[in-house]
Amino acid sequence: MTIAVSMGDPAGVGPEIILKAFREGEVNEGFVVVGDQEVLEACREAIGLDVPIRSSLGQSDLKAGVVNVITVGAIRRSEVIPGEVSRACGAAAMRYIEAGVRLAREGSAAALVTLPVNKEAVRLSAPGFSGHTGFIADLCRARGVAMMLYSPKLAVSHVSAHLSLREAIEAVRPQRIGEVIELTASFLSRLGRARLAVAGLNPHAGEAGAFGSSRHGLRPGLPRGVRRGRLHVSRPGPHPDEAPGFRGSGERDPGIADRPDIGGPRDGVRHRVEGPGVDEELHGGDRAGPQTGWRRYVSDVRELVHIYQQVCCLSEFR
């Protein structure tokens, strides 16, 4: 099983994270970097790490004990200024993701882990870019998609993502909630039976009308997912988003969040779930863009290590 790791923004923290994770022995086999080798080598020189790097042709050309790199040829070292936002770096980061998605869809990689991009840099060449989820969904031509924050104890699927607060509220519709429930149930059913909680939109889920009545409009979204028998709603929602029951009382309990800013598990993996018949790619966040480039990043690779380990486990259920 090979995991593809897209390098992220060349001027950002991605190259450094890869090298440090390998040096520390936490991520040292079963993966291939999708990026540009000369940029990774320049980062190695800048931060003074003795990490072996070699060019790879793909899954059948991986060597143990080195960082294998599939070179995309998206950018030259001379174009990269660590810590600086640039159009060229933003475009390169997108090309790395595109190449990683191709590997996953053709079966050359079991999953894709994406290292951080910078939205400001990406939008210099792709003004409509809002995040990995939509971009990867478009590449896969997926019709039904939701972002899931996953940890072994709690999985949270968002009804919307990367919208303003006003737009996020307007996006809460029964049909969309039902769709997210179906996607969540389909994915979690591969891991075992799951219980589901749906978080309310208003504070305290409306408190019986005291803080708005939109909670009543959420109920029609529930039956569709329940009728098919794929999940069990232990307490029909919506529940207050701060309710203890939404924090995950058991293993792999999923929740549906109506607001994108609540419900996420700590140390979780962001995972894009979509309809059947389309490959899945798993990815980390897009925090810490180029403004925290080489030599400026805190020497802590635990987030990538955790994501990588979770991705390896989840890939077994594909």
ZIGIVEN-V415693 format. One record per backbone hydrogen bond with DSSP energy under -0.5 kcal/mol. CO is the residue of the C=O (numbers start at 0). NH is the residue of the N-H. Records with the same first field share a line. If there is no record, write none. Layout:
# ZIGIVEN-V415693
CO = NH ; NH
This chain:
# ZIGIVEN-V415693
1 = 3 ; 109 ; 110
2 = 31
3 = 5 ; 112
4 = 33
5 = 114
8 = 11
10 = 82
12 = 16
13 = 17
14 = 18
15 = 19
16 = 20
17 = 21
18 = 22
19 = 23
20 = 25 ; 26
21 = 24
27 = 64
29 = 2
31 = 4
32 = 34 ; 69
33 = 6
34 = 71
35 = 38 ; 39
36 = 40
37 = 41
38 = 42
39 = 43
40 = 44
41 = 45
42 = 46
43 = 47 ; 48
48 = 50
51 = 66
53 = 68
57 = 60
62 = 65
65 = 67
66 = 53
67 = 32
68 = 55 ; 70
69 = 34
75 = 78
76 = 79
78 = 80
79 = 81
80 = 83
85 = 89
86 = 90
87 = 91
88 = 92
89 = 93
90 = 94
91 = 95
92 = 96
93 = 97
94 = 98
95 = 99
96 = 100
97 = 101
98 = 102
99 = 103
100 = 104
101 = 105
102 = 107 ; 108
103 = 106
110 = 3
111 = 113 ; 281
112 = 5 ; 114
113 = 283
115 = 8
116 = 118
117 = 121
118 = 122
119 = 123
120 = 123
121 = 124 ; 125
125 = 128
130 = 134
131 = 135
132 = 136
133 = 137
134 = 138
135 = 139
136 = 140 ; 141
137 = 140
142 = 144
143 = 274
145 = 272
146 = 157
147 = 149 ; 270
148 = 155
149 = 268
151 = 251
152 = 252
153 = 150
154 = 254
155 = 148
156 = 256
157 = 146
163 = 167
164 = 168
165 = 169
166 = 170
168 = 171
170 = 172
172 = 176
173 = 177
174 = 178
175 = 179
176 = 180
177 = 181
178 = 182
179 = 183
180 = 184
181 = 185
182 = 186
183 = 187
184 = 188
186 = 189
187 = 190 ; 191
193 = 231
194 = 253
195 = 234
196 = 198 ; 255
197 = 237 ; 238
201 = 204
202 = 205
203 = 206
205 = 209 ; 210
206 = 209
208 = 211
211 = 210
212 = 215
213 = 216
214 = 217 ; 218
215 = 218
217 = 220
218 = 221 ; 222
221 = 224 ; 225
222 = 226
223 = 227
224 = 229
225 = 228
230 = 232
231 = 195 ; 233
238 = 199
239 = 242
242 = 245
243 = 246
244 = 247
249 = 252
252 = 154
253 = 196
254 = 156 ; 256
255 = 198
256 = 158
258 = 261
264 = 267
268 = 149 ; 270
269 = 282
270 = 147 ; 272
272 = 145
274 = 277
280 = 271
282 = 269
287 = 12
288 = 291
289 = 292
292 = 295
297 = 299
300 = 304
301 = 305
302 = 306
303 = 307
304 = 308
305 = 309
306 = 310
307 = 311
308 = 312
309 = 313
310 = 314
311 = 315
312 = 315
313 = 316
314 = 317
